[in-house]
Amino acid sequence: MISRALTESVLTCAMSTGADFVELYGEITRNNAIAMVDGKIDRVSDNLVSGVGIRAFLGTRTVFASTSDMSREGLLKCAASVAAAMGELKKDVSVVLNERMFPNIHPAKVIPTSVDAKVRADLLRTACFAAKEYDEAISQVSGSLAGVDHTILVANTEGLYTTDRHVRTRIAVSSVASKDGETQSGSDAPGAGMGLEFFDIVDPAAVGREASRQAMVNLRASYCPAGTMMVAIENGFGGVIFHEACGHSLEATSVAIGASQMAGKLGQQIANPKVTAIDDGTIPGAWGSVNIDDEGTPTQRNVLIENGILKGYLIDRLGSRRMGMPMTGSGRRQSYTYEATSRMTNTFIANGPDKNEDIIASMENGLYCRKMGGGSVNPLTGAFNFSVTEGYLVKNGKICEPVRGASLIGTGSEILQNIDMVGQNLERAQGMCGSASGSVPTDVGQPLIRVSTITVGGR
């Protein structure tokens, strides 16, 4: 991407006015996608993103600039702008880099961007056809199949010079069901840190059928009653509540400046003893896994909460300097135009001691949330509001009629304490997480859990 000799010159230039550390992040990413609506190809896209971001540190002060001009002149100009913004102190520096290679935990076999568009379109068509054929009430189906081939270079004035390549594949289907003037929707969107061999383990037709199944459930559902009640939240994307309401509050970006409900609570009991939460960027082939983070630190398995005790935070380089704690392989960014900040990778609540059947059987009256949707959260207070995309009332220990229009309202600190049963069917689901450093792929997950009391919005 950029030669080691040129990278040394660029880093030396950027460090020449007093910075105590400089990093260079280079990127070449190819994205392709096919979108389909009602069985017809709606859009085919193929684009290339390339450029370099340079960041200089002086203590906890940072200066950042980026450029899409990857010529020698363009890179040195970008480095000079960083140096000029850092200060006027002149110092003699000489940066020497040593190339390093890190283990590849997610080798891709079939690169999506190298496969003919017809092959990819046929996979998507299979999913969309299965969704349309699920029921005569399915009135519209849309879908997309996306592939990413992402190569990065990370170098810094500590001598690091390394490259990494990450391939991802994701398919998404959305179905709309209509009857008697009423319409409801459903969706499914699995993905992995893999090439098209992903479809050796995921059946595209099953993805389409799942989207339509959800739509049909919601079409016949009545509105959910509002109130405070006991709630069971299913595995997979149910973990989005922990991710949003608690995970962001454990990132150094907010913790280091005291803008987090979890700041200063290391070693304290912040959750029910049944709750253990982990962020693990080393899971082979997982959607949120990477070999190294975007600052060149190897990813690792970070235990955030163990048996209810807060054990650690997610820490990037700037957070490490601010907090005086080691980096955790959590520095991530959407592209070279962003500075890396502390971010989650694959974050989940681990399996607990309770049998899943006992969780539902224990509920006299409540709500079973089979599928969760999006929501919003305030990291400082932990206050959240999440939609339930597929829910059912629970009566006398049995899952009963479906309901729609439900939302869960509360705070991260409260829900952690109120999770009083944790099941044993851990599963992860895929999403894109947006924060200060852009949108990055992350897994969320959990087994079936029970929340003793939470506010449910409805009618």
N, C-alpha and C positions, 0 to 999 in steps of 0.2 A: 504493500500500500504506500508506505513512505519509508525510504531507506533509513537504516540506523544512523548513518553519518549525517543526513539531513535533519533527522529528528534531534540529534545532539545539538546541532547548530540552532535549531528553533528554540529548544529549551534553554540553551545558554543565553540567547537574546532576551527571552522573556524574563530571565532571572537577573538580568544585569543591573537592575535599579533597586535592589534591596530585598526582593522576595526571598523567603527562606525555603520555599518549596514551589515547584511548578509541575503541572501535569499536562500531557497532550492526549486527547482522545480523538482518534480518527475512525471514520465509519464509511462503509460501503454496504448499502442495503438494497436488495431488489425485492419489490413487492409485486405480487400478481393476484388478481381476483376476478372471479366470474360471478355475476349476479343474474338471477333468473326470476321472472314473474309469470305465473300461470303457464309454466312449461316453455316459455320463450326466453331466449337470452336477452337480457335488458342492458347489460354492460360488461365489457371486458377491459380490464386495466392492467397495465404493466409499467411500473415506474422504478426509477433508480434514485436513491438518496445517497449523496456522498459529501463529505466535508470534514472539517476539523474544528474542535473546540479546545481552547487553551485557557487554563486557569492557574493563577498565581496566588500563593498564600503569604501573608505576613502575620504570624500569630493566627487570630481568628478573622482577620480581614481578608477578603478575597476580591480578585479582579478577574473578569471572564470576558472572552471575546471568541467569536467563531467566524469561520469563512468557508465558502464553497469552492474557493480557488486553492487547489491543492498543488499548484506549481511552487517551485522554490521561492519565487518572489512573493507569491500570495501568502505563503506560510510565514515567511520572515516579516512581512508587513503586519500580519495579525499578531505575531509575537511582539513586535515593536510597539503596537498599540497597547498591549497588556503592560509592557514595561513602562511606557509613558504614564499610564494611569496609576501604576503602583507608586511611582515617586521619581525623584531626581538623583537619588544616591547612586553613584557609579561604583561598581565593584567588579573585580576580576573574578570570573567564574569559568570553570571548564567542566562540562557535563560529560560523563563517560557512561555509556549504556551497556548492559549485559543482557542478551536475549534469554528469555525463559519460556518454557513450555509447561502448560498445566494439563493434567489428565482430562480427557474428553468423556464426560459422563452421559452424553446423549448423541452418539453418532447417528447421522441420518443416512438412510440407504437410498431413498428415491427423492431427489431434490425437486420440490414442486415447480420451481421456476424453469426446470429443464424438461418438463413433460409437456407434450403437445396439448394445446388448449382443448382439443376434442376429447381427449381422455378425461381431463378434469371436468369438462362439461357433462360427460356421460355419468360421472359419479354424482354430480349435483342433480342431474335430471332424474336419476334413480330415487334420490331422496324426495324431490318435489313431487314425483309421480305417486310415490307411496303415501305422501301426505294428502294429495288430492283424492286418491281412491279410498281413503280411510272411511269416509262417510259422505253420503250425498249432500249433507248440510255444509260441507266444507266449500266455501264460496271463493276463496282466494288463497293462493300459496305463493310465497316468495322465499328465495334462498340465496345463499352465497357460499362460495368456496374460496378461501384465501390461503396463500402460501407466502412465507417470508424467508429469505436467505440473508442473514445478518452477519457481517464480518466487522470486527472492531480491532483497533490497535490502541493499546494503552502504554504510555511511556511516562516516566517522571524522573525528577532530579535525584531520587534515591537510587537510580541506576536500572530501574525496571524498563524492559522493552519486551512486550509480548503481544500476541494476536490471539483471537478466538473467533470461532464461527458457530452460529446458532441458527438452526432451521426450525420453523414452526408451521403447522397446518391446522386449519380450523374450518368446519362446516357449520352453517347456521340455517335453520328453516323456521319460518313463521307461518302459521295457519290462521285463517279467519273462518269461523263458523257462523252461519246465518239461518234464522228461522223466525217466521212471523214478525219480521221487522226488527228483531233483536240480533246483535252481532257480538261475538266474543272471540278472543284470540288466545293462541298458545305458541310456545316456541321451544326450541332446543338448539344448543350450540356447543357441542363438544370440540375440544382441541387438544393438541399435545406438542411437545418439543420434539417432533419427529417429522420425517418426510411423508410422502404419500403411502408408505408402509403403514401409516396410521389406519388405513382402511382394511388392513389385515385383522385388526382387532375391533374396529367400529364399523357396523353395518349402516351405510347411508340410508337405506330404506327404514331402518329402525328409528333413525333420527327424525325422518319425516313423519312416521306414525306417532312418535311421542309428541311432536308439536300439535298434531291434529287431535290426539287424545285429550290433551289439556284444553284445547279450544272447545271440544264437545262437553267436557266436564263443566266448564264455566257457562256454557250455553244453557244447561239445565239447572244451574245453581241459583238459589235464592240469596238475598242479601244477608250478610253477616250481622248479627246483633252487636251493638257496642257495649263496652263495659270492662271491668277488671276481672280477669279470669285466668285459669291455669291453661298453659299452652304447651303443646309438644311440637317441636320443630324438627323436620326430617333431615337426613344427611345430605351430603353434596352441597348444593348452592345455599342450603340453610346456613352454612358457615359464613355467609356474607354479613350477617349481623355481627359476629365477632370481628371480622375483618374491618368493618366500618366503625362500629361503635367502640371497639377496644383496640384493634390492631394499630390504627393510625395514632392513637394516643400513646403507643409504645415506640414510636419512631423518634429518633434523636432530633429530627427537624423541629418537633414541637416540645419534646422533653427538655432539650438543652437550654431553651429560653423560658422555661417555666409555663409554656402555653399548653399544658397537658394535664388532664385529671390524674395521670399516673406519675407525674414528676415527684421525685423524692420518696417513693414508696418501695424501693428495693428491700426485699426481705420481709415485707408486710403481707398479711393475709388479705388479699383483695378479691378472692373468689371462693366459692364453695370448695371444700377439700376434694371433691370429685373431679374438679376441672384441672386439666393439664393442657396447655396450649403451646404449640410449636410452630416456628417458621423454619422451613427446611428447603434450601435452594439446591440440595444435592440429590434429589429424587430423580433417578434416570428417566428421561423422556417426559417429565412432567412439564406442563404448560409454563409454569413460572420458574423453572430451573435454569441456571446458567453455570458454566464452569467457573468463571470469574465475574465479579461485579464490574460495573462500568468505571471503577477506579483501579482495577487490576488486582483486587483482593479475592482470593478463592472463597466461594460461597461455603456455608457450613450449616449444620443443624443447630438452630438457636432455640433453647428451651426458654420460653418467655414466662410462663406460669407453670409451676409444678405443685400439684396437690393444693392448689389455691394460693400458693405463695409466689409473689412476683420475684422472678429470678434474673431477668435481664431485659435489655432494650435492643432495638435495631439501630446500629450505629454506623454512620458513614465517616469519611475523613474529617469533615468540618465538625461534625458532632463529637468525634473523638477528641478533637482539640478543645472544644468547649467543655466537655464533660470529664476529661481526663481518664477516659475508658477506652479499651481497645476496639478497633473496628471489627464488625461482625460479617463482612461480606455483603453489606446491604445498600451500597451506593449504586443507585440505578437512575437512568435517564431515558427519555423517549428517543432522543437523537442527539447529534453533535451540537445542536443549537441550545441545549439545556445544560446547566450545571447539574451534576449528580447530587441527589439528596438521599436520605435514608428511606428505603421502601421495603415493602414485603415481597416475598417470592411465592412460596407455597405455604399458606398459613392455615392451621387447622386445630380444632380441639381433638385431642387423642381419645381413643376408646376408653370407656369407663367401666365400672363394676356392675352395671345394671343390665338385665336382659330386656331386649326391645319390647317383647310382648308384655312384660310387667309394667313398662312405662304407660302404655295405652290402658291396660287393665286397671291401673291405679287412679285413673281420672274419672270422677263421677260426672262432672260437666266441664267442658272446655273446648278448645280449638286445636285441631291438628293441622299444622302447616306443612303440606307436602312439598310445595315449591314456593320459594321466596323470589321477590323481584327487587327492583332498585329502591333507593331511599336517600336520605341525607343525614349528616351527622356533624356536630360541632366538636372538634377534638379537645377543646378546652374544657367543656362541660360534659362531653360524652352523650349529650342529648341526641336521640335518633328518632327517625320515623321511616319505617319500611313497609312496602306493600307486600301482600300475600297474593301470589298469582294462582295458587291452587290450595284451597282450604276446605276442611270438613269439620262439622260439629262432632264432638265426642260426648256420648251419653252412656252412663253406667258401664264404663270401661270398653265401649265399642265405638268404632268409627262409623258415623251415620251420614246424613245428607251433606252434599257439597254446598259451600257458601262462597260468595264473591264479594269484592269490595272491602275486604278486611285489611287493616294495617296494624303494625305493632309499634307502640310508642313507649319510650322510656329513656334510660341513661345506661351507658356502658357499665358503670360501677354497680348499679342496681341489678342489672341482668346477670352479671358475673356471680353475685351473691345468691340470686334467686334460681340459678340452675341447680336443681336439687336431685336430678337423675340424669345419668349419662350412659347411653347405650353402647353397643358393640359392633355397629355396622359402618365404621368410618368410610367415607367416600368423599372424593374431591370433585369440584366442578370449576369451570374456567370462566375468566372474566378479564376485562381491561380496567385497570385502576388508574384514576387520574389524581394527580397531586402537583406539588410545586415543580417537579421535574418532568411533567408531561404524563402521557398515558403509557403504561407498561403492562405486559401480561402477568397475571397472577392467578394462582389457584386459591380457592377457598374450600373449606371442608369441615366436617364434623360427623359423628354418629348421630343417631336420634337422641335428642335431649328433651328434658322437661323443665319448663320454667314455672315455678310455683305460683307466681302472680305477675301479671303484666297488663298494661292498658291496651285494649283492643279497640281500634277505631272501626266503625261500621255504621249501620243504620238501626 
